Amino acid sequence: MRTMYALQRPFIRRSARLALSVGAALALVTGLSAQAQAANGTLSYKGTSGVVHEKVNPTDGVCYSFDEPAVSVDNFTDTDGRLFTDGLCGEASFFLNIQKGSSLVFGGTKPKSARLGG
């Protein structure tokens, strides 16, 4: 004689598989929609050697390390950014904010990396 528990076991397994499948599909869809957004425009800097480096439509939240310290930075994107004095966008080396659509020129301390958005 089968107990009520034995009769429910296959139902529980099917329900668990269905819930796992739905959860995985939801995570996939949510993960794809949560991808980082790109800023529209160009982030550029002029290094101490005078060479201009550009990144078109840079991704928000990504640290962009400069090949050399920047004497100027142009943020001609639609997203505000942050400049750092190290090459890794470390919070301890935060230098200053750079607003969207603006340019900054540096004399003494020079930034070595930038991050837009979050």
C-alpha positions as CSV (number, residue, x, y, z in Angstrom):
1,M,0.0,0.0,0.0
2,R,1.5,3.3,-1.0
3,T,1.4,6.2,1.4
4,M,0.3,9.7,0.6
5,Y,4.0,10.8,0.8
6,A,4.9,8.2,-1.9
7,L,2.2,9.5,-4.1
8,Q,3.3,13.1,-3.8
9,R,7.0,12.4,-4.4
10,P,6.8,12.4,-8.3
11,F,4.6,15.5,-8.2
12,I,7.2,17.3,-5.9
13,R,10.0,16.3,-8.3
14,R,8.1,17.6,-11.4
15,S,7.2,20.8,-9.5
16,A,10.8,21.3,-8.4
17,R,12.1,20.8,-12.0
18,L,9.5,23.2,-13.4
19,A,10.4,25.8,-10.7
20,L,14.1,25.4,-11.5
21,S,13.5,25.8,-15.2
22,V,11.3,28.9,-14.8
23,G,13.9,30.4,-12.4
24,A,16.8,29.7,-14.8
25,A,14.8,31.3,-17.7
26,L,14.0,34.3,-15.5
27,A,17.6,34.7,-14.5
28,L,18.7,34.5,-18.1
29,V,16.2,37.2,-19.2
30,T,16.8,39.4,-16.2
31,G,20.6,39.0,-16.7
32,L,20.4,40.0,-20.3
33,S,18.3,43.1,-19.5
34,A,20.6,44.2,-16.7
35,Q,23.7,44.4,-19.0
36,A,25.7,47.6,-18.7
37,Q,24.5,50.5,-20.8
38,A,26.9,52.4,-23.1
39,A,27.2,56.2,-22.9
40,N,26.4,57.9,-26.2
41,G,29.4,59.9,-27.4
42,T,33.1,60.0,-27.0
43,L,35.4,60.0,-23.9
44,S,38.9,61.2,-24.8
45,Y,42.0,62.3,-23.2
46,K,45.3,63.9,-24.3
47,G,48.3,62.2,-22.6
48,T,51.5,64.0,-21.5
49,S,53.1,63.0,-24.9
50,G,50.4,65.0,-26.7
51,V,48.7,61.9,-28.2
52,V,44.9,61.9,-28.1
53,H,43.1,58.7,-27.1
54,E,39.4,58.1,-27.7
55,K,36.7,55.7,-26.6
56,V,33.5,55.9,-28.6
57,N,30.3,54.9,-26.7
58,P,32.1,53.8,-23.6
59,T,30.3,51.3,-21.3
60,D,29.0,52.7,-18.0
61,G,30.7,51.3,-14.9
62,V,33.8,50.1,-16.7
63,C,37.2,51.5,-15.7
64,Y,39.2,53.0,-18.6
65,S,42.9,53.1,-17.7
66,F,44.9,55.7,-19.5
67,D,48.2,54.8,-21.2
68,E,49.8,57.8,-19.6
69,P,48.7,60.6,-17.3
70,A,46.1,62.9,-18.9
71,V,46.7,66.7,-19.4
72,S,43.1,67.0,-20.6
73,V,39.9,64.9,-20.6
74,D,36.9,65.5,-22.8
75,N,33.6,63.8,-21.8
76,F,31.5,64.4,-24.8
77,T,29.0,61.7,-23.8
78,D,25.5,61.8,-22.3
79,T,26.8,60.4,-19.0
80,D,28.6,62.0,-16.0
81,G,31.9,60.4,-15.0
82,R,34.6,60.2,-12.4
83,L,38.4,60.6,-12.8
84,F,41.0,58.8,-10.7
85,T,44.7,59.3,-10.0
86,D,45.5,55.6,-10.3
87,G,45.0,53.4,-13.3
88,L,42.4,51.1,-11.6
89,C,39.6,53.6,-10.7
90,G,40.2,52.8,-7.0
91,E,37.9,54.8,-4.8
92,A,40.9,55.8,-2.6
93,S,42.3,57.6,-5.7
94,F,39.1,59.4,-6.7
95,F,40.2,62.8,-8.1
96,L,37.1,64.6,-9.3
97,N,33.8,64.4,-11.3
98,I,33.6,65.2,-14.9
99,Q,30.2,66.3,-16.1
100,K,28.7,65.1,-19.4
101,G,29.5,67.4,-22.3
102,S,32.5,69.0,-20.5
103,S,36.3,69.3,-20.9
104,L,38.9,69.6,-18.2
105,V,42.6,70.6,-18.4
106,F,45.1,69.6,-15.7
107,G,48.4,71.1,-14.5
108,G,49.7,69.5,-11.4
109,T,47.8,66.3,-10.5
110,K,46.7,64.4,-13.6
111,P,44.2,61.6,-13.8
112,K,45.2,58.1,-14.9
113,S,41.8,56.5,-15.3
114,A,38.1,57.3,-15.8
115,R,34.7,55.6,-15.2
116,L,31.4,56.8,-16.5
117,G,28.0,56.2,-14.9
118,G,27.7,53.6,-12.1
